[in-house]
Amino acid sequence: MAGLGLDHVRVFHLWPLLQPNRTLVRATAVDQVVQLVDLAAEFDLDVLVDGVQGHLSSFDFYPEWTRSWHHRNVFTDPDAIEAQATLLRTLGRALAGRPNVLGLQLGNELNNLVEHNPVTTDQVDHYLDTLLAAARDGLGEGGGLVTHSAYDAAWYGDDHPFTPEASARKGDLTTVHPWVFSGDCARRYGPRSPQVLHLAEYGVELANAYATAPGRPVWVQETGAPEPHIPAADAPEFARATLRNAAGCADVWGVTWWCSHDVDRALADYPELEYTLGLFDSAGRPKPIAEALAGTVADLRADPRPAPARETALVLDCTPSTRSVSGPGGSFFETWMRLRTEGARPAVVLARHAEDEDHLTARGIKEVLRPE
Amino acid sequence: MAGLGLDHVRVFHLWPLLQPNRTLVRATAVDQVVQLVDLAAEFDLDVLVDGVQGHLSSFDFYPEWTRSWHHRNVFTDPDAIEAQATLLRTLGRALAGRPNVLGLQLGNELNNLVEHNPVTTDQVDHYLDTLLAAARDGLGEGGGLVTHSAYDAAWYGDDHPFTPEASARKGDLTTVHPWVFSGDCARRYGPRSPQVLHLAEYGVELANAYATAPGRPVWVQETGAPEPHIPAADAPEFARATLRNAAGCADVWGVTWWCSHDVDRALADYPELEYTLGLFDSAGRPKPIAEALAGTVADLRADPRPAPARETALVLDCTPSTRSVSGPGGSFFETWMRLRTEGARPAVVLARHAEDEDHLTARGIKEVLRPE
């Protein structure tokens, strides 16, 4: 991975192994996470640790004290929240002071757990605030990023309890996971379509619209080329375009490619797309997409000029119940993509800020367009 | 444990650690089970390994490939059954040839999983037959016992899909787990009542009734003194009486006390009774019940005469839907206990065998009593 020019990894431990009992965080397991961070340092790789893990490649990893006869809602049960806060505080303390720790994220796409843990937006906000504070407490001020992450339903899912506001305002930066299968983007527009090649860029601009702090960084924390959505032959160009287009956003923090290695077909029950998502095959051989990504990383590093601010913004007028207009198939999404294809570089501004001069000025926006 | 005169242990690994993916049995985890068996051998302790684990002290341990987005019924899904057969075969092969391996049990009280994995009696029978064959295949002929186990619903639960017949006929011997909280036995009759002190003995005699092979051994595989059902002050006498009375059954194979150590109160969410079930406290100090048990073991070993056959049998007339008559609070149970208290030593015979001379002769039964 380091040989491709990549500079960081995300690592996911399994929650039940870290905290098998509500009141026990296993010191041995925490030590193993720290060891992994130190091994990454030997290769000059930085590390983001996902704390409450949670959901991974279609499998949910909950400890037994939240399930079956002991069912507790992981988002709303006060004791379950306290236990997760303890886990994050413990991990933060163990990781603090290691220079290659990028930060501590609450968990990978925690909103995948909503289906089995019903929760309201207010409850999600309380959950995120509590756990972000615990992670910060553990890591210490200046000890690295404290973040959370959600799958695309937060941005595009009508009435989904995780909101764009929570993503764009809580934690030290905004993370987006703009997957080409969300809203059937690649199936709908085709794997070589502008909608697909500009999807990560769009994700950054959409996230910017919901931020209250001007210039808040946005991390394209997951993007990848899942077959059959992106056929293998199209994957290298998809990787190049995704990286270049995301790099054209003023506030992009970075991009993390999902993922390093194909899942071995000897392992059963993964969704088909997980078997082909790697930059390397399951035997560790780099695939053509790895070379494409490495080349683009090198090109971008050779010309590190920051992208200029976007002067034209498209107005997004939606509520939590109509946010799907901003997802693939939605009218706002399609208008933005049409403008982009025609050569414009549109930002996104929320309707409530469309006439707010302070907001527009702070973001360098000089022209506001309303979709017909 | 060995110092108390105990000669064996049951060990439960956690299924998700042994088989985290449907098609992967972790060699490292299997090696750790074998290591534990070898450590027990250093103390002259034999070991029964529970293979698909399963349920333990109120917590269910299922791997993620059976749950949530990947839900599979562990009893009926053909791929899930095949995976469990592979696990048992693999464990059996790893354990084969070690002289202190008592055997391989399918799992601890698998019927605790019924609540979340609905299943019919025919499906249970197919499941048990398939897995017992796999365990035998792994362990090899003569390589130790192959057994299964169920909690008391198999014996007393009307319409429960695990049946007394499956317990008494499948596997190399019958296991019973006659707990004093089942059917509220200790609450109903009192902790010093004959119903409580003869409960394990009764469990053996009831199991004998369902056997088709005369003299089939019955293992009192779980009994213990849970507070508040058995107050600590009554626990030593409960242990002495339980052991002595069970030893008075002709076909008893042995008794396993549940359990070695109290659960540490630093661990949350266990049912109250689990914190006080140990022979040792959570710091490893023997409790009065440990001395009582050790003394009784020594007494029984000093006088190893086998118990004589029981010549009088009480007729049990019930169906799978009325088997609760044979549990605490049931008319059959109470009649048997009354006879026992009056000094008789009754066996149990099923109504369909009550006039079957061959059956009665094979068991040494000379007199048949019918409850009024």
Interface residues (C-beta under 8 A of the other chain):
Chain A: P16 N21 R22 T23 L24 S58 F59 D60 F61 Y62 E64 W65 R67 S68 W69 H70 D79 H116 A266 L267 A268 D269
Chain B: P16 N21 R22 T23 L24 S58 F59 D60 F61 Y62 E64 W65 R67 S68 W69 H70 D79 H116 A266 L267 A268 D269
